[in-house]
Amino acid sequence: MLKNKSYIGISFIILIFGIYAVPKIVERIKSDKVVQGDRLDRVNPITANEDQLIKIGPAPKFELINQNNEKITNDSYKGKVYVLEFFFSTCPTICPKMNQSMLLIEKKFFGNPNFGIVSITIDPEHDTPEVLKEHAEFLGVKSSNWNFLTGDKAYIFNLANKGFNLYAGENKKVAGGFEHSGLFALIDKNGNIRCRNDDFGNPILYYDGLDKKGVRNIQQDINILLKE
């Protein structure tokens, strides 16, 4: 008898829930709002419509020599927004794609005196200023604010791995003899590393230089920083 009463009670609760909830669910499906709610708002990444990007912290200081045998430091980019990468001119794997991505970024902001690019070689023994100058000409670089930098190998590896935390290493077993990250760092006018959130609300830290979406995202965020 008690068991039958329990069944009746449960059935009554389910009936009440159905009367209250089902019409609301149907209405949300009709209006395409099934996934709306607080969580969706929280996980949306920062877009070009938002006026501020996450500040990660000061970018590491550096002092190197460019393709014109000129000393270039982080202060050379003071007051400018710039993108920074680690690469090497004879890279047979990811560097050509990174080069093309960076050329798209250069083209987007060409002529803007407040924007620049820094490409630091991880093979300075081969990539002398003369070699880097030839490489820039081969790529068709036009911007005077795009510096290809070289210097002491240990200094550069320390700058990459401990400074920016962008992996760079020597490995004779891989094509080209070096391994490195395909990510781009974005630095604002005050020398701070900046980025957007991912789809889960976490800072991405760096932008994928091998991916069309990554290039599009960094172009959007450069625009934001140039307006600050």
PyMOL commands that set and color helices and strands:
alter all, ss='L'
color gray80, all
select helices_A, chain A and resi 2-30+38-43+74-77+95-109+129-139+153-164+212-227
alter helices_A, ss='H'
color red, helices_A
select strands_A, chain A and resi 54-58+63-65+71-73+81-87+115-121+146-149+168-170+178-180+183-187+192-195+207-208
alter strands_A, ss='S'
color yellow, strands_A
deselect
rebuild
show_as cartoon
